[in-house]
Amino acid sequence: MTLLKTRLLHLQVCTTEKCEVPAGCEVLVNSKVKGDVAEREGFLVQDSKFVEQHSMLVARVLVDCGNTFHARILNPNSSAVMIPKGTVIALFEPIQEIAEYDSNEDSTVYRVT
């Protein structure tokens, strides 16, 4: 089993271009982390302000933020939503440690702390 330990450091993730998210659809949006990042690998987590303002959700995914990357945004609303360039859509939580863990099971299980 591989364990991923994260730090309690949240950096803002913003869009790199203007995009429209159609009603009832999920799209991939070009994004980047604002500021300098010591650890390139990490997770995208919800930004409550974005959720409140736009009523949309961002998938919690593992990303490599060396350059730009894709964030998955779901629009469950009945109308399309325009997201301006530079909008903060999520928070980046860097992975601090990746450790191997022996498991008695045949499959590999990933646990994030």
Sequence and secondary structure as in RCSB ss.txt:
>XXXX:A:sequence
MTLLKTRLLHLQVCTTEKCEVPAGCEVLVNSKVKGDVAEREGFLVQDSKFVEQHSMLVARVLVDCGNTFHARILN
PNSSAVMIPKGTVIALFEPIQEIAEYDSNEDSTVYRVT
>XXXX:A:secstr
 EEEEE S  EEEEESS EEE TTEEEEEEEEESS  S  EEEEEE HHHHHHH  EE   EEE SS EEEEEEE
 SSS EEE TT EEEEEEEEEEEEE   SSSS  EEE 
